[in-house]
């Protein structure tokens, strides 16, 4: 695992005032690794709590120490059973609230349901629902990382600190890719272009954008506002009304805007889950002459057959952070590498608990980052 070291942060990490309690809300032991790393950096012991599933699959939480008048930080990493993970968090937050905790801060590196943050036909904005549930349960502050859409912060009526993993990924590129000066940052779709531009400008590298790949699930085509009315509804429209019809989109053939011939291609995104689009992008880049292909993402969900598909693909290396546990996937695919981000989460916890400014953790971050 690749870890970022920092003398400045390391020398002050253990300086925390009293009254801090650190809990892990996971009943799955494989999800507790990040919590242990954060506790070790802060120099505190993990709080005593039991989180388990009853035989009828109900979640039960038993806090085994006093939290009255204390700052409680609940670290929740998302397991494969995402709905159980959410219930564990909500029940623990409410348990701390009814136990008279001074403040309850959720540390959720990957915010679940973050892709469901827009209205789709007759669906719902699930991110908003989840935010409301967390606030209602008693959460007073949220620490997260690289939200799928920054606007999700507006769904909460509590402070939200949306930390960035890009400094750790940028340092990995500089230290672990020897010939990175011969690289080009690639956006696998126009929607990822801003992130790619941010990486390219910081590394002083060129940028390439793949355009015309398979229809993305988040495109405007699945938005209900573009759905044509049914024949029955058309007949009901008053004959004097002539509503202009939106011209349907026609997907162009796949093209790569930018030169990748004889270069290292580094594809950047925030989430890597279903890897089909990444595999298609890698094949396209190989055809255009890229001799090495890296994929960099903050959240490595790597669901289903992702490890096997990556191992058999043209991708040379997939680099993700440990916001989500993926040790099993790493055993299945040696190409998957991990960057540790426990340092920035630990420092965020320390600063919030001590009442210090968080601006240090957001230095040099622009509106488009």
Secondary structure, DSSP 8 states (H G I E B T S, - for coil): -EE---HHHHTTTT---S-EEEEE--SSGGG-HHHHHHHHHHT-----EEEEE-TTS-EEEEE-S--BTSEEEEE----SSHHHHHHHHHHHHHHHHHTTBSEEEEEESS-TTTT--S--TT---HHHHHHHHHHHHT--EEEEES-SSGGGGGG-SSEEEEE--HHHHHHHHHHH-TTGGGEEEEESSGGGHHHHHHHHHHHT-EEEEEES-S--TTSGGGSGGG----HHHHHHS-TT--------------EEES--TTSEEEEEEEEESS-HHHHHHHHHHHHTT-SEEEEEEEEE---TTHHHHHHTSS--EEEEETTS--HHHHHH-TTEEEEE-HHHHHHHHHHHHHT--SGGGGTT--TT-
